[in-house]
Amino acid sequence: MSAITRTRILLLIGVSMGTVQFVIASAATWIYVMAFDREFDVPDAPSAPVALVLGSKVSDGEPGSYVRGRLDSALELYRDGRVQRILNSGNGDRAAGDEPQVMRSYLEQRGVPAAAITDDPEGFDTAASCRRARDVYDVEAVLIVTQDFHLGRAIGLCRDIGIDAQGVYAGCECAPWTFARNHIRETVLAGPRALLTSLTN
């Protein structure tokens, strides 16, 4: 390999790494700005007409650890009178376990009236959940309920399309390595994708 070729390769690698770092930093900044002063623990949460609970894995008719934590936080918000309605948004495909139906059953078993729960079976990702909350379910203001690694991005995506969104941290009895994995995924993949979604809206 000639010295010129080696230099070009090193330059290309350097430019590529710099571009990736710039995109990641830009996404993190966008999320920070959009979610600034809008994330709360459950006891400190403001009131809103609707709690938007973002779906996640379910199995054998039971919510997985992440979505169970979100539902428990939404349940607390409802019992405290901070929200009047709970919108469960997730994958309603039977092959995926019908996330919204499982979420509904969990809440109803714990005393939430059926009339206070709305199911969105086409919340296939966070952006779709926000868009459908606005366009299909007429949501103008919302408390989003999800884990901390996900919350800022969700607030940003909903605010970007005109929803007055704030967020509530959900707990999770989850293995620490899954939190680390999800934080990395949010930083490297989901955050930049959310920024791209915002730029193309």
Long-range contacts (C-beta under 8 A, 24 or more apart in sequence): 23-192, 23-195, 24-187, 24-188, 24-191, 24-192, 26-192, 26-195, 27-191, 27-192, 27-194, 27-195, 28-187, 28-191, 30-156, 30-191, 30-194, 30-195, 30-198, 31-152, 31-153, 31-156, 31-191, 31-194, 32-152, 34-152, 34-155, 34-156, 34-159, 34-160, 35-151, 35-152, 35-155, 35-156, 35-167, 38-155, 38-165, 38-166, 38-167, 39-148, 39-151, 39-152, 39-155, 39-166, 39-167, 39-168, 39-169, 40-166, 40-167, 40-168, 40-169, 41-168, 41-169, 42-73, 42-76, 42-77, 42-168, 42-169, 45-77, 45-82, 45-143, 45-166, 45-168, 46-82, 46-143, 46-166, 47-81, 47-82, 47-83, 48-82, 48-83, 48-141, 48-142, 48-143, 48-166, 49-83, 49-84, 49-85, 49-139, 49-140, 49-141, 49-142, 50-83, 50-84, 50-85, 50-86, 50-87, 50-133, 50-137, 50-139, 50-141, 50-142, 50-143, 51-77, 51-78, 51-82, 51-83, 51-85, 51-86, 51-87, 51-142, 51-143, 51-144, 51-145, 51-168, 52-87, 52-89, 52-129, 52-130, 52-133, 52-139, 52-142, 52-143, 52-144, 52-145, 52-158, 53-86, 53-87, 53-88, 53-89, 53-103, 53-145, 53-146, 54-89, 54-90, 54-123, 54-126, 54-129, 54-144, 54-145, 54-146, 54-150, 54-154, 55-88, 55-89, 55-90, 55-91, 55-99, 55-100, 55-103, 55-123, 55-129, 56-90, 56-99, 57-97, 58-96, 58-97, 58-98, 58-99, 58-102, 58-103, 59-97, 60-97, 61-97, 61-102, 61-105, 62-102, 62-106, 63-102, 63-103, 63-106, 65-172, 65-173, 65-174, 66-147, 66-170, 66-172, 66-174, 67-99, 67-102, 67-103, 68-106, 68-172, 68-173, 69-147, 69-170, 69-171, 69-172, 69-173, 69-174, 70-145, 70-146, 70-147, 70-170, 71-103, 71-106, 71-107, 72-170, 72-171, 73-145, 73-168, 73-169, 73-170, 73-171, 74-107, 74-145, 75-107, 75-110, 75-112, 77-143, 77-145, 77-168, 78-107, 78-112, 78-116, 79-111, 82-143, 83-143, 84-116, 85-116, 85-117, 85-118, 86-112, 86-116, 86-117, 86-118, 87-118, 87-120, 87-133, 87-137, 87-139, 87-142, 88-117, 88-118, 88-119, 88-120, 89-120, 89-123, 89-128, 89-129, 89-132, 89-133, 90-120, 90-121, 90-123, 90-129, 91-121, 91-123, 91-124, 92-119, 92-120, 92-121, 92-122, 93-121, 126-150, 126-153, 126-154, 126-157, 126-190, 126-194, 127-157, 127-194, 127-197, 129-154, 130-154, 130-157, 130-158, 130-160, 130-161, 130-163, 130-165, 131-161, 133-158, 133-163, 134-158, 134-161, 134-162, 134-163, 139-163, 140-164, 141-165, 142-166, 143-167, 143-168, 144-168, 145-170, 146-170, 147-171, 147-172, 147-179, 147-182, 149-179, 149-182, 149-183, 149-186, 150-182, 150-186, 150-190, 153-186, 153-190, 153-191, 153-194, 156-194, 156-198, 157-194, 157-197, 157-198, 160-197, 160-198, 160-201, 161-201
